Amino acid sequence: MIDDDEFNLSFAQMILDGKLLYDLVDSGQAGITKAKQQKYDLIFLDLNMPGMNGKDTFKELRTFDTQTPIIALTAEAMKGPKEELESFGFSGYLTKPFNEEDLLAFIAKGD
């Protein structure tokens, strides 16, 4: 999970501990570095981060990994968010604050 919000990272860690292997990073650049070192089954990516935002991070990830599903994390209520994000290339989106059931549902279906 790539998210600059410490609470979201801590909450995800609480949910995921003991269930699967994962990495949590707090910036787009850190996420890119990790993704270059490790193949992931799924990436959750916050759209609104300082520095490198989620869409820029997504573009950079796609320069070397075109297969891993990337799920947008967004707190913004947008009109037609699913269509907009899917047209950009995201595999789906999860609205923040997310809950355990929604996070685990994305993981279970793999995209």
Residue pairs with C-beta under 8 A, 6 or more apart in sequence:
1 8
1 9
1 12
1 22
1 23
1 24
1 25
1 43
1 44
1 45
1 73
2 25
2 26
2 27
2 28
2 30
2 31
2 43
2 44
2 45
2 46
2 49
2 54
2 57
3 9
3 12
3 24
3 26
3 44
3 45
3 46
3 49
3 73
4 26
4 27
4 46
4 49
4 50
5 46
5 96
6 26
8 46
8 73
8 96
8 97
8 98
9 24
9 26
11 97
11 98
12 22
12 24
12 44
12 103
13 24
15 100
15 103
15 104
16 22
16 103
19 104
20 107
23 34
23 38
23 40
25 31
25 33
25 34
27 49
27 51
27 52
28 45
28 49
28 51
28 52
28 53
28 54
28 56
28 57
28 60
29 51
29 52
29 57
31 43
31 45
31 57
31 61
32 57
32 60
32 61
35 43
35 61
35 64
35 65
35 68
36 64
39 65
39 68
40 68
41 68
41 69
41 110
42 68
42 69
42 70
42 71
42 106
42 107
42 110
42 111
43 61
43 68
43 69
43 70
43 71
44 70
44 71
44 73
44 94
44 103
44 106
45 54
45 57
45 58
45 61
45 70
45 71
45 72
45 73
45 90
46 54
46 73
46 74
46 96
47 53
47 54
47 55
47 72
47 73
47 74
47 76
48 54
48 74
48 75
48 76
49 57
52 60
54 72
54 73
55 88
58 70
58 72
58 88
58 89
58 90
61 68
61 70
62 89
69 91
69 92
69 110
69 111
70 89
70 90
70 91
71 90
71 91
71 92
71 93
71 94
71 106
71 111
72 85
72 90
72 92
72 93
72 94
73 93
73 94
73 96
73 98
74 81
74 85
74 93
74 94
74 95
74 96
75 95
75 96
75 97
77 95
78 84
81 93
82 92
82 93
85 92
85 93
86 92
91 111
92 106
92 111
94 102
94 103
94 106
